[in-house]
């Protein structure tokens, strides 16, 4: 009997065209969690994240900024704001191509797992909205009074993403050689190397170089679209372009245009 297969997705700039946490800044300000000045700083951090490559130094600075920002926040209030504003905030940022790809993996019988450095209070509801089977996200320490302390219990970043994937594979019995992973950032190379079918999505400069050296497909997602207004395809298709040659295979995505094609496509 074949072992189960999973598709592991980074979230920010892979499934959605922004930082999932920073996208809620305006709503957190409206809810009284942050000042207008802090909201403007958050907007600037969002801009830097969007236009720059998310290397280790930038991600560390973003982690430090967010840790300081959320210190003292009431967790129940955060969850309420995210739940109340999720579709308005995140829905328009979701890449149409990513949703199609998720649908194709689900149709193929694969588990869809979101693995993100953003906090679990934000990522969990997004995962539910997208129909993910599971979410692995950063866990912030919560005080006995139900407030964030500013400390991080588990930072799902870099090598920790790869460890999380291997742990899930041990738990669920996934065949990692047949699993897929998608990310935009060089910081997720350990995650991509953990599976047999890695894909670079809208990659930063360094990840693009590594993907080209290893013959990994490079996908370009360009169309954020509201899920509720999205016309679902009658048959699975992928509307993503592979840099260096089109990679669009009806029914399912696989890299038959790789220069070093060494991996088998998943069975549908």
PENOR-V161215 format. One record per backbone hydrogen bond with DSSP energy under -0.5 kcal/mol. CO is the residue of the C=O (numbers start at 1). NH is the residue of the N-H. E is the energy in kcal/mol with one decimal. If there is no record, write none. Layout:
{{CO;NH;E} {CO;NH;E}}
This chain:
{{4;175;-2.3} {5;111;-2.3} {6;180;-2.2} {7;9;-0.5} {7;113;-2.8} {8;182;-2.3} {9;115;-2.9} {11;14;-1.6} {11;15;-2.5} {11;16;-2.2} {15;95;-3.2} {16;13;-2.9} {16;18;-0.7} {18;13;-0.6} {18;20;-0.6} {19;23;-1.7} {21;24;-1.4} {22;25;-1.8} {24;28;-2.5} {25;29;-2.4} {26;30;-2.3} {27;31;-1.8} {28;33;-2.7} {28;34;-0.8} {29;32;-1.4} {35;39;-2.2} {36;40;-2.1} {37;41;-2.2} {38;42;-2.3} {39;43;-2.4} {40;44;-2.2} {41;45;-2.4} {42;46;-2.3} {43;47;-2.0} {44;48;-2.6} {45;49;-2.5} {46;50;-2.2} {47;51;-2.3} {48;52;-2.1} {53;55;-2.0} {54;187;-0.5} {55;59;-2.5} {56;60;-2.4} {57;61;-2.2} {58;62;-2.4} {59;63;-2.5} {60;64;-2.4} {61;65;-2.5} {62;66;-2.6} {63;67;-2.5} {64;68;-2.2} {65;69;-2.2} {66;70;-2.3} {67;71;-0.8} {70;73;-2.7} {73;75;-0.5} {73;148;-2.2} {74;78;-2.0} {75;79;-2.5} {76;80;-2.0} {77;81;-2.6} {78;82;-2.6} {79;83;-2.4} {80;84;-2.4} {81;85;-1.9} {82;86;-1.2} {85;89;-2.6} {86;90;-3.1} {86;91;-1.0} {90;93;-2.0} {90;94;-0.7} {91;94;-1.1} {93;17;-2.3} {94;225;-3.1} {95;99;-2.0} {96;100;-2.3} {97;101;-2.2} {98;102;-2.5} {99;103;-2.5} {100;104;-2.1} {101;105;-2.2} {102;106;-2.4} {103;107;-2.5} {104;108;-1.6} {105;110;-2.7} {106;109;-1.6} {111;7;-3.1} {111;113;-0.6} {112;133;-2.3} {112;134;-1.4} {113;9;-3.2} {113;115;-0.5} {114;116;-0.5} {114;136;-3.1} {116;138;-0.7} {118;138;-1.9} {119;122;-1.2} {119;123;-2.6} {120;124;-2.5} {122;126;-1.2} {123;127;-2.9} {124;128;-2.1} {125;129;-2.3} {126;130;-2.0} {127;131;-0.7} {127;132;-2.8} {128;131;-0.8} {134;114;-2.0} {136;116;-2.8} {138;120;-2.2} {138;140;-0.5} {139;153;-2.0} {139;154;-1.8} {141;149;-1.9} {143;146;-2.0} {146;75;-2.6} {147;143;-3.5} {148;72;-3.1} {151;141;-2.5} {151;153;-0.5} {154;139;-2.3} {154;156;-0.8} {155;157;-1.8} {157;160;-1.9} {158;161;-1.3} {158;162;-0.9} {159;163;-2.3} {160;164;-2.4} {161;165;-2.1} {162;166;-2.5} {163;167;-2.5} {164;168;-2.3} {165;169;-2.3} {166;170;-2.1} {167;171;-2.1} {168;172;-3.4} {169;173;-1.9} {169;174;-0.5} {174;176;-1.1} {175;178;-1.8} {175;179;-0.6} {176;179;-0.7} {176;196;-2.3} {179;197;-1.7} {180;8;-3.0} {181;199;-2.4} {182;10;-2.5} {183;201;-3.1} {184;204;-2.0} {185;188;-1.8} {186;189;-1.7} {188;192;-2.3} {189;193;-2.8} {190;194;-0.8} {191;194;-0.5} {192;195;-1.1} {197;181;-1.8} {198;217;-0.6} {199;183;-1.6} {199;201;-0.6} {200;202;-0.5} {200;219;-3.3} {204;208;-2.7} {205;209;-1.9} {206;210;-2.2} {207;211;-3.1} {208;212;-2.5} {209;213;-2.1} {210;214;-1.9} {211;215;-0.9} {211;216;-2.4} {217;200;-2.6} {217;219;-0.5} {218;243;-1.3} {219;202;-3.0} {219;221;-0.6} {220;222;-0.5} {220;241;-0.9} {222;224;-0.7} {223;96;-3.2} {226;229;-0.7} {226;230;-0.6} {227;230;-0.9} {230;232;-0.8} {236;251;-1.9} {241;220;-1.5} {241;243;-0.5} {242;245;-1.9} {248;250;-0.6} {249;252;-1.0} {252;254;-0.5} {254;256;-1.4} {255;258;-1.2} {258;261;-0.8}}
